Amino acid sequence: MSEQTDLSRIIRDAVANLYDYAALETHPLGDVFPKPRSHTGSQAEYLRQVLTEGIETLKPPERLGPPTTPEHRPYLVLHGRYVEGVRLQELQNRLGLSERQLRRENGRALRALTALLWEKAYPQQVDEELRERIPASSPSGWMENFRKYHVTREALDLPDLISGVVRTIQPRIEAEAATITMLLPSNMPAVESDRIILRQILLGLLSFILDVRCSGNVDLDASVLSGDIEVHISFLAGPSMRRETPALSAVRYWIDRLDATLEIDQTDNGTLGEVRLTLSLPRADQPIVMVIDDQATAIRMFRRFLSQSDYRIVGVEKAEQALYLARDVQPEVITLDVMMPTMDGWEVLQALQMDPDTKDIPVIICSVWDEPELAGSLGAAGLLRKPVTQKDLIHALSLVVVTDKQVPRG
């Protein structure tokens, strides 16, 4: 098996049959995890052990707080639904989640379990992928830390998170004889991110500022411009040295992984000058549009069309990855190209409708053929005739996305 998406489908089926002895005995997951000679039980018992141990590995340590905290949701969802066999409605009530939220958390949890078992089954391939993607300047141990953690996105209260980070690093601030002035408006919109990773990023950026700072105050503020789709966190210090540090190198990969951006501005005043870091994070209240198209240029065009709106684009170029990502992201709407290799758009549409986790997501078909009746009869929420214009795209989205943030700005 070469694709993590293939493994995801197999794991999803295996955990759904966790207590079905006959199903697990001949399950295709056994090709990935064949029973070792040292195991005295059956193939079914061994697969059940692999899956339950994987779920237990996702249980956060006690230091991250009580089970009511969001960090525990992936584990609680998997354990409740598959190990305990709790019904979905009961699990919703137990965790205080809506049906859509539970589906989203379930998708993220299964994705985390897949990543964990992928690493267990193919450790050499994972190491090669990480060496290609993580900068050579990363400090030792960063790769190992990456392998032990999986991203779980949620809506986060930024002022509260930043205040907690500053309290954590306060001993370092005092040791550096530094002062931090914070400007954190109480009405900031929530950001969509991973709580633990974002804390580590903020700690890394503060460490960088303290490393390069020579003297003076550190200003830390968060802001969002009217109508902006991102929240900006700014760190300013001066006078400062112009140099890279391990603390900054270590967070670059994670910033990219969280769909965030980092800008560094340093005034050119000899060896000393002001340094400003600006971390931009996606807002949690943006409706997500998933664009499934094998042409990267089409995804970029849709992103450009919606750049002045409150929509956020998630692009998918491989049709076979569409189901996997749609379960995880739970977008408000999907635009789907028809003419794609391997799987055409009609096949993808059918697969989305057959999956209980994605069947309620509206899908807009994009095609050179003007066949709205065919699209409607197959379950699509609408049709966009190619070539797609910005006006047509905005109009099609306004018909299926329930939001008051559809009109482009400016």
MIDREN-561346 format. One line per field, with one value per residue (C-alpha): chain; residue number from 1; x, y, z; residue in one letter. Coordinates in Angstrom, 1 decimal, decimal comma. Layout:
kette <- A|...
nr <- NUM|...
px <- X|...
py <- Y|...
pz <- Z|...
rest <- A|...
END
This chain:
kette <- A|A|A|A|A|A|A|A|A|A|A|A|A|A|A|A|A|A|A|A|A|A|A|A|A|A|A|A|A|A|A|A|A|A|A|A|A|A|A|A|A|A|A|A|A|A|A|A|A|A|A|A|A|A|A|A|A|A|A|A|A|A|A|A|A|A|A|A|A|A|A|A|A|A|A|A|A|A|A|A|A|A|A|A|A|A|A|A|A|A|A|A|A|A|A|A|A|A|A|A|A|A|A|A|A|A|A|A|A|A|A|A|A|A|A|A|A|A|A|A|A|A|A|A|A|A|A|A|A|A|A|A|A|A|A|A|A|A|A|A|A|A|A|A|A|A|A|A|A|A|A|A|A|A|A|A|A|A|A|A|A|A|A|A|A|A|A|A|A|A|A|A|A|A|A|A|A|A|A|A|A|A|A|A|A|A|A|A|A|A|A|A|A|A|A|A|A|A|A|A|A|A|A|A|A|A|A|A|A|A|A|A|A|A|A|A|A|A|A|A|A|A|A|A|A|A|A|A|A|A|A|A|A|A|A|A|A|A|A|A|A|A|A|A|A|A|A|A|A|A|A|A|A|A|A|A|A|A|A|A|A|A|A|A|A|A|A|A|A|A|A|A|A|A|A|A|A|A|A|A|A|A|A|A|A|A|A|A|A|A|A|A|A|A|A|A|A|A|A|A|A|A|A|A|A|A|A|A|A|A|A|A|A|A|A|A|A|A|A|A|A|A|A|A|A|A|A|A|A|A|A|A|A|A|A|A|A|A|A|A|A|A|A|A|A|A|A|A|A|A|A|A|A|A|A|A|A|A|A|A|A|A|A|A|A|A|A|A|A|A|A|A|A|A|A|A|A|A|A|A|A|A|A|A|A|A|A|A|A|A|A|A|A|A|A|A|A|A|A|A|A|A|A|A|A|A|A|A|A|A
nr <- 1|2|3|4|5|6|7|8|9|10|11|12|13|14|15|16|17|18|19|20|21|22|23|24|25|26|27|28|29|30|31|32|33|34|35|36|37|38|39|40|41|42|43|44|45|46|47|48|49|50|51|52|53|54|55|56|57|58|59|60|61|62|63|64|65|66|67|68|69|70|71|72|73|74|75|76|77|78|79|80|81|82|83|84|85|86|87|88|89|90|91|92|93|94|95|96|97|98|99|100|101|102|103|104|105|106|107|108|109|110|111|112|113|114|115|116|117|118|119|120|121|122|123|124|125|126|127|128|129|130|131|132|133|134|135|136|137|138|139|140|141|142|143|144|145|146|147|148|149|150|151|152|153|154|155|156|157|158|159|160|161|162|163|164|165|166|167|168|169|170|171|172|173|174|175|176|177|178|179|180|181|182|183|184|185|186|187|188|189|190|191|192|193|194|195|196|197|198|199|200|201|202|203|204|205|206|207|208|209|210|211|212|213|214|215|216|217|218|219|220|221|222|223|224|225|226|227|228|229|230|231|232|233|234|235|236|237|238|239|240|241|242|243|244|245|246|247|248|249|250|251|252|253|254|255|256|257|258|259|260|261|262|263|264|265|266|267|268|269|270|271|272|273|274|275|276|277|278|279|280|281|282|283|284|285|286|287|288|289|290|291|292|293|294|295|296|297|298|299|300|301|302|303|304|305|306|307|308|309|310|311|312|313|314|315|316|317|318|319|320|321|322|323|324|325|326|327|328|329|330|331|332|333|334|335|336|337|338|339|340|341|342|343|344|345|346|347|348|349|350|351|352|353|354|355|356|357|358|359|360|361|362|363|364|365|366|367|368|369|370|371|372|373|374|375|376|377|378|379|380|381|382|383|384|385|386|387|388|389|390|391|392|393|394|395|396|397|398|399|400|401|402|403|404|405|406|407|408|409|410
px <- 0,0|1,5|-1,0|-2,1|-5,5|-5,9|-4,9|-7,4|-10,3|-9,2|-8,8|-12,2|-13,8|-11,7|-12,6|-16,2|-15,9|-13,7|-15,7|-16,6|-14,3|-15,0|-14,6|-11,2|-9,9|-9,8|-9,7|-7,3|-5,7|-4,1|-1,9|-0,5|-0,3|0,1|0,1|3,7|4,8|5,1|1,4|-0,5|-3,9|-5,7|-5,2|-8,5|-7,3|-4,0|-5,7|-8,0|-5,0|-3,2|-6,3|-7,1|-3,5|-3,4|-6,5|-5,0|-1,9|-4,0|-5,0|-3,4|-1,3|-2,8|-0,8|-3,0|-6,0|-9,2|-11,1|-13,4|-10,7|-10,7|-7,3|-9,0|-11,8|-10,1|-9,4|-12,8|-14,6|-12,7|-12,9|-16,6|-17,7|-15,6|-14,2|-17,3|-19,8|-21,7|-24,5|-23,9|-26,7|-25,4|-21,9|-23,1|-24,7|-21,7|-19,3|-21,7|-21,2|-23,7|-24,0|-21,8|-19,2|-19,1|-18,6|-15,8|-14,1|-14,6|-12,9|-10,0|-9,6|-9,6|-7,0|-4,8|-5,2|-4,3|-1,2|-0,1|-0,6|1,0|4,1|4,1|3,6|6,0|8,6|11,3|9,0|7,9|11,5|12,2|9,1|10,1|13,7|12,4|9,9|11,6|14,4|17,9|18,3|15,8|17,2|17,8|14,7|12,3|11,6|11,0|8,5|6,7|6,2|4,5|1,9|-1,1|-2,8|-6,4|-8,0|-10,5|-11,8|-9,5|-9,8|-6,6|-6,3|-6,7|-4,2|-1,6|-2,0|-1,4|1,8|3,2|2,5|4,4|7,5|7,4|10,5|12,5|11,2|12,3|15,7|16,2|15,2|12,6|9,1|6,2|3,4|0,3|-2,6|-5,2|-8,7|-11,4|-13,6|-11,1|-12,7|-11,6|-8,9|-8,9|-5,8|-4,3|-4,1|-0,9|1,0|0,0|1,2|4,6|4,7|4,0|6,6|9,1|8,5|8,7|12,0|13,3|12,4|14,1|17,2|17,7|16,6|19,5|17,4|14,1|10,5|8,7|5,3|2,8|-0,5|-3,2|-5,5|-7,9|-8,7|-12,3|-13,4|-10,1|-10,0|-7,0|-6,0|-2,6|-0,3|2,6|5,8|8,0|11,4|14,3|17,2|17,8|20,5|19,9|20,3|18,5|18,1|17,1|13,9|12,7|13,8|11,9|8,5|8,6|7,3|4,4|3,4|2,9|1,1|-1,5|-2,2|-0,6|2,0|5,0|6,5|9,7|10,6|13,9|15,0|18,4|20,4|23,8|23,9|21,1|17,5|13,9|12,5|8,9|7,3|3,7|2,0|-1,3|-3,8|-7,1|-10,3|-12,5|-15,7|-14,9|-17,0|-14,7|-15,0|-13,3|-12,2|-11,7|-9,9|-6,9|-5,6|-3,7|-4,4|-8,1|-7,7|-5,5|-8,1|-10,9|-8,7|-8,1|-11,8|-12,6|-9,5|-11,6|-14,4|-14,8|-14,5|-11,4|-10,3|-9,1|-7,8|-7,7|-5,9|-6,3|-9,8|-9,0|-8,1|-11,4|-13,4|-10,5|-10,2|-13,9|-14,5|-11,8|-12,4|-16,2|-16,5|-19,6|-19,6|-17,6|-17,0|-16,2|-14,6|-16,1|-13,1|-10,5|-8,2|-8,6|-12,0|-14,3|-16,5|-19,6|-17,8|-16,6|-20,1|-21,5|-18,9|-19,5|-23,2|-22,8|-20,6|-22,7|-20,0|-20,1|-23,6|-25,0|-22,3|-23,6|-21,7|-21,5|-20,5|-18,0|-18,3|-17,8|-21,2|-24,3|-26,2|-27,9|-30,7|-28,2|-26,3|-29,5|-30,7|-27,4|-27,7|-25,6|-26,7|-25,8|-23,8|-21,1|-20,5|-16,8|-15,1|-16,2|-16,3|-16,0|-19,6|-20,9|-18,9|-20,0|-23,6|-23,5|-22,0|-24,6|-27,3|-26,0|-24,0|-26,0|-23,9|-24,1|-20,4|-20,8|-20,3|-16,8|-15,3|-14,4
py <- 0,0|3,3|6,0|7,2|7,9|4,1|3,2|5,7|4,0|0,6|1,8|3,5|0,2|-1,8|0,3|0,2|-3,7|-3,7|-6,4|-8,4|-11,4|-12,7|-9,3|-8,6|-12,1|-11,6|-7,8|-6,1|-4,2|-7,6|-7,1|-4,0|-5,5|-9,3|-11,2|-11,8|-15,2|-14,0|-13,2|-16,2|-15,1|-14,9|-12,3|-10,7|-10,3|-8,9|-6,2|-5,4|-4,9|-2,7|-0,5|-0,1|0,6|3,2|4,9|4,8|6,5|9,5|10,0|13,3|13,4|14,6|17,8|19,1|19,3|17,4|15,3|18,3|20,2|20,2|18,4|15,3|15,2|13,0|10,3|10,6|10,4|7,3|5,6|6,4|5,5|2,5|1,0|1,6|1,4|4,5|5,6|8,9|10,8|9,7|10,7|14,1|14,7|13,4|15,7|18,7|18,7|19,2|16,4|18,4|19,0|15,4|14,4|16,9|15,7|12,1|12,8|14,5|11,7|9,0|11,1|11,2|7,5|6,9|9,0|7,2|3,7|4,9|5,8|2,4|0,5|2,5|4,2|4,5|6,3|8,7|9,5|10,3|12,5|14,4|15,0|16,5|18,8|20,0|22,6|21,3|24,2|22,7|21,8|18,2|16,5|18,6|15,8|13,4|15,8|16,1|12,4|12,2|14,9|15,3|18,5|19,0|22,3|24,1|27,6|29,4|32,5|34,3|36,8|34,1|31,8|34,6|35,6|32,0|31,8|35,0|33,6|30,4|32,3|34,9|33,4|33,9|37,4|38,3|36,6|38,8|41,9|42,5|43,9|43,0|45,4|43,6|45,1|42,3|43,6|41,5|41,4|39,6|36,9|33,3|31,8|28,3|26,5|23,7|24,8|23,0|23,8|27,4|27,7|26,3|28,7|31,7|30,5|30,1|33,6|35,1|33,2|34,6|38,2|37,7|36,2|39,0|41,9|43,9|46,2|47,9|46,9|44,1|45,1|42,3|43,0|41,2|42,9|42,3|45,0|45,6|42,8|41,0|37,2|36,8|37,8|39,3|38,9|41,3|41,2|44,3|44,7|47,1|47,6|44,1|42,0|40,8|37,1|33,8|31,6|28,0|29,1|30,7|27,9|25,4|27,0|27,7|24,2|24,4|27,8|26,6|23,5|25,6|27,6|30,6|33,0|34,8|38,1|39,4|43,1|44,3|47,9|48,3|50,4|48,8|45,8|47,0|48,0|47,2|43,7|43,0|39,6|39,3|36,0|35,8|33,1|32,2|33,2|30,4|32,1|31,8|29,6|27,0|26,2|23,0|23,2|19,8|20,2|18,4|21,7|23,8|26,9|26,5|26,3|29,4|31,2|30,4|31,6|34,8|35,2|34,9|36,7|39,8|37,8|36,0|32,5|30,4|28,0|24,5|23,0|19,3|18,3|14,5|13,2|10,1|12,4|14,3|12,0|11,8|15,6|16,4|14,2|16,1|19,7|19,5|22,5|24,6|23,8|21,8|22,8|19,8|19,5|16,8|16,1|14,5|11,5|8,3|9,4|11,8|14,3|12,2|9,3|11,7|13,1|9,6|8,7|11,9|11,2|7,6|8,6|9,6|12,1|14,0|13,4|16,7|18,9|20,8|20,2|22,5|20,8|22,7|21,5|22,7|21,0|22,9|20,1|21,5|18,9|16,0|17,6|18,1|14,6|13,2|15,2|18,3|21,6|23,6|23,8|26,3|26,4|26,6|29,0|30,2|33,9|35,6|36,8|33,3|31,7|34,2|33,8|30,0|30,1|32,5|30,1|27,2|28,7|30,0|33,0|36,8|37,0|36,3|39,7|40,6|43,6|46,7
pz <- 0,0|-1,1|-0,3|3,1|1,7|0,9|4,4|5,8|4,0|5,3|8,9|8,8|7,9|10,4|13,4|12,4|12,7|15,8|17,5|14,3|14,6|11,1|9,4|11,1|10,5|6,7|6,7|4,2|7,1|7,9|4,8|6,4|9,9|9,6|12,8|14,1|15,2|18,7|19,0|20,4|19,3|15,9|13,1|14,2|17,8|16,6|14,4|17,3|19,5|16,9|16,6|20,3|21,1|18,4|19,8|23,3|22,0|21,0|24,7|25,8|28,9|32,1|32,1|29,2|31,4|32,2|29,6|29,0|27,1|23,3|23,2|24,4|21,7|19,1|21,7|23,3|19,9|18,8|22,2|22,6|19,1|18,4|21,6|23,8|20,9|22,1|19,8|17,9|19,7|23,1|22,1|20,9|24,3|26,2|24,4|24,0|20,2|17,3|14,7|12,3|14,9|15,9|12,2|11,9|15,1|14,0|10,7|12,4|14,9|12,2|10,3|13,3|13,9|10,2|10,4|13,6|12,0|8,8|10,7|12,4|9,2|7,0|9,3|6,6|4,1|6,9|7,7|4,1|3,7|6,9|5,8|2,5|4,2|7,4|7,0|7,6|10,1|12,4|15,8|16,7|18,2|16,1|13,7|16,5|18,1|14,8|14,5|17,9|17,2|14,9|14,0|15,4|14,4|16,6|17,2|19,7|21,8|20,9|23,8|26,3|24,5|24,2|27,8|28,8|26,7|28,2|31,7|30,7|29,5|32,3|34,0|30,8|30,4|33,9|33,4|30,4|32,3|29,6|29,7|27,5|26,7|25,3|23,4|23,0|22,2|24,0|20,9|18,7|16,4|17,1|15,0|13,6|14,7|16,8|20,4|21,4|18,1|18,2|21,8|20,7|17,8|20,0|22,5|19,7|18,3|21,8|22,3|19,0|20,0|23,3|21,6|19,2|21,5|22,9|25,2|25,6|25,6|23,6|22,1|21,5|19,9|18,0|15,5|12,6|10,0|9,1|6,7|6,9|6,7|9,0|12,5|12,9|15,9|15,9|18,0|18,0|19,7|19,3|19,2|18,0|16,3|12,7|12,9|12,6|15,7|16,2|18,0|14,7|12,4|14,5|14,0|10,2|9,2|11,7|10,6|7,1|8,3|10,1|6,9|8,6|7,4|9,0|7,9|9,3|9,0|10,3|9,9|8,2|10,7|10,6|13,0|15,2|14,4|15,1|14,4|13,8|13,4|12,1|12,4|10,4|11,3|9,5|11,3|12,6|11,3|7,6|5,5|3,8|0,1|-1,0|-4,7|-6,2|-9,5|-11,0|-12,4|-9,9|-12,1|-11,6|-7,8|-7,9|-10,0|-7,6|-4,7|-6,6|-7,3|-3,6|-2,2|-1,4|0,2|3,5|2,0|2,6|-0,2|0,5|-2,8|-3,7|-6,9|-6,6|-6,8|-4,7|-1,8|-1,9|0,4|2,9|3,1|3,0|6,0|7,9|6,8|6,6|4,2|3,8|0,1|-2,5|-6,1|-8,2|-11,6|-13,9|-16,2|-14,0|-14,4|-12,3|-10,9|-12,8|-10,9|-11,1|-9,4|-6,7|-6,3|-5,8|-3,3|-1,3|-1,2|-0,1|2,9|6,0|7,0|3,7|2,2|3,5|2,1|-0,9|-4,1|-7,1|-10,4|-12,7|-16,3|-19,9|-20,6|-19,7|-18,1|-14,9|-15,1|-15,1|-12,2|-10,2|-10,9|-9,6|-6,3|-7,1|-5,5|-8,6|-11,7|-12,9|-16,7|-17,6|-18,1|-14,6|-14,0|-10,5|-10,7|-11,5|-8,7|-6,0|-7,2|-7,1|-3,6|-2,3|-3,3|-1,2|1,7|4,6|5,7|5,8|4,6|0,9|-0,8|-1,9|-0,2|-2,1
rest <- M|S|E|Q|T|D|L|S|R|I|I|R|D|A|V|A|N|L|Y|D|Y|A|A|L|E|T|H|P|L|G|D|V|F|P|K|P|R|S|H|T|G|S|Q|A|E|Y|L|R|Q|V|L|T|E|G|I|E|T|L|K|P|P|E|R|L|G|P|P|T|T|P|E|H|R|P|Y|L|V|L|H|G|R|Y|V|E|G|V|R|L|Q|E|L|Q|N|R|L|G|L|S|E|R|Q|L|R|R|E|N|G|R|A|L|R|A|L|T|A|L|L|W|E|K|A|Y|P|Q|Q|V|D|E|E|L|R|E|R|I|P|A|S|S|P|S|G|W|M|E|N|F|R|K|Y|H|V|T|R|E|A|L|D|L|P|D|L|I|S|G|V|V|R|T|I|Q|P|R|I|E|A|E|A|A|T|I|T|M|L|L|P|S|N|M|P|A|V|E|S|D|R|I|I|L|R|Q|I|L|L|G|L|L|S|F|I|L|D|V|R|C|S|G|N|V|D|L|D|A|S|V|L|S|G|D|I|E|V|H|I|S|F|L|A|G|P|S|M|R|R|E|T|P|A|L|S|A|V|R|Y|W|I|D|R|L|D|A|T|L|E|I|D|Q|T|D|N|G|T|L|G|E|V|R|L|T|L|S|L|P|R|A|D|Q|P|I|V|M|V|I|D|D|Q|A|T|A|I|R|M|F|R|R|F|L|S|Q|S|D|Y|R|I|V|G|V|E|K|A|E|Q|A|L|Y|L|A|R|D|V|Q|P|E|V|I|T|L|D|V|M|M|P|T|M|D|G|W|E|V|L|Q|A|L|Q|M|D|P|D|T|K|D|I|P|V|I|I|C|S|V|W|D|E|P|E|L|A|G|S|L|G|A|A|G|L|L|R|K|P|V|T|Q|K|D|L|I|H|A|L|S|L|V|V|V|T|D|K|Q|V|P|R|G
END
